[in-house]
Amino acid sequence: MKLIFLLLSLLVNPYGREALSLNGNWSAILDPSDVGEGKRLYTDARPAGRDDFVEYSYDGALSLDVPGDWNHQDPQLRWYEGTVWYARHFQAERRAGHRRILYFAGVSQRCDVYLNGDRVAVHEGSFTPFQADVTDRLADGDNFLAVRVDNRRRPDAIPALRFDWWNYGGITRDVLLLDVPERHIADYFFRLAPGVPDRILAEITLSVAEAGQPVTVSIPGLKVRQTLMTDADGVARGSFRLKGLRRWQPLRPFLYAVTVSSGTDTVTERIGFRDIAVDGTKILVNGEPTFLKCISFHEEIPMEQRRACSPEDAEVLVGAAVGLGCNAIRLAHYPQNEYIVRLAEEKGLLVWEEIPLWQGIDFTSEETWHKAETYLREMIGRDRNRCAIGFWSISNETRPGPERDAFLTRLLALGRSLDGSRLFTSAFDVAYYRPEADEFRMEDGFAGQLDVIGINKYMGWYAPWPKPAAELRWNVFPDKPLVISEFGCEARAGVYGDADTASSWSEDYQAALYRDNLVMFGNIPNLAGVSPWVLYDFLSPFRQHPVNQGFFNRKGVLSDRGERKKAWYVMNEYYNER
Ligand code: GCU
């Protein structure tokens, strides 16, 4: 029951509902000392009487576009880490028999949401959606919406105090006022029955926990039309034998129109069906061994130094992965916006999606556990109908140890209880070359529980070559599929020569390093895929070299201006030949 209730907190398919978009131009007031709550910045107060004292005004305040990070919208905000109050008015009318749901696709990092002076939502986590039922607080006519946004880094947060990407702040994704019938379709999960050919499982949850409510599932492309009945929890379960199912395949995508209707509500969206499994050291998609020709990228448009937040932005990122010759993408290091996930699905790219449990996590904190649990539930709750997602990753470069092993074991068990239809993985940077054994090995008390092992390894950059690449052997979880989830080095676009000098920051050194790594990877017996780090140069406070970096991490195969570096051609050739 708890699980169903928690998943109910995310209305399924918000973009497929009747909605008023609250995107656009909002007023904003910086609040670096956090005095805003005391000053009641959640109201649009104006001086009424002669001796009224109101020490703020949204009229004449800063203006910020939503969706979008604040960093790129005003020079004073590029580095700002603190609180900003966003506010706007909007017109609405109350509708009897309807619920009105305020939906935020993402706010970075934590926020308090106020409607007409009442706090209606609190959320932490930059990269997952949240919502609030505001039916009873919506006014006929003018409404005032205020959002206190705080992007300060914290030791018990996820990610914690330091992370190798820009600490963007703001209402970085869409804001919608959804309109659903009182009795509505709250959630559904469609997937192929694992290991059973051509049978679809469906679980549909209505907003009212009551038995005997009819729910009809229609998939015209499969001649499926069946009415199910809900149980006492308001959940209807069904399975449909199929004839002539066309499965979603990497690079050969196929999606069906699926319509769910209850007595009062109807929702339609395009859903694909595929099977993903592990067989020994192979990743099977629809029973076919599939090598991941992957690339990692951040949710950032480097050319404009800002968060990606639109369908056009998704095309810049996903389109570049297709152009490189990929059949998969790793969304580093957090759930990225739905436009990116849905475009990957339309283009037939398998997706590795992860929660930002990235280095430096405090595994002893129960607060951190709650945040990790919430992140995993919200990521899976949002995207579990996206067949492109093959992998849920629950951590990146965490250090082995009793607290960390126990934390990740608990998190993996939660993940498997939420979704048994996908593979679970993590990325590790603890595979080391052992001279005494003359091979790469990895000791880790947790990793063996995963379906797929991700290894981040920067040979030739953070670690010198102990011997020629072709002579290096790997013995890392030899009975499981191993994906090189990161490799590469930095290079400044347009700098050439010195192919044997790391500190040259040249494209030639980067290309040579890629070639050497690909030779070494060819000797990994259980290699199931590679994902170079990274598609585009991206902003990071870690990267301070004034000439070579300028606060860009320059490991991109594409520069921050979208120029192809020589390493891009090395990967493109490697992928086209596989
Ligand atoms: C790490 C980490 C990345 C980081 C990269 C780098 O492996 O996962 O987030 O950007 O290395 O050092 O460039």
Boltz pocket constraint, residues with backbone or C-beta under 6 A from the ligand:
constraints:
  - pocket:
      binder: B
      contacts: [[A, 164], [A, 333], [A, 396], [A, 397], [A, 429], [A, 456], [A, 486], [A, 533], [A, 553], [A, 555]]
      max_distance: 6.0
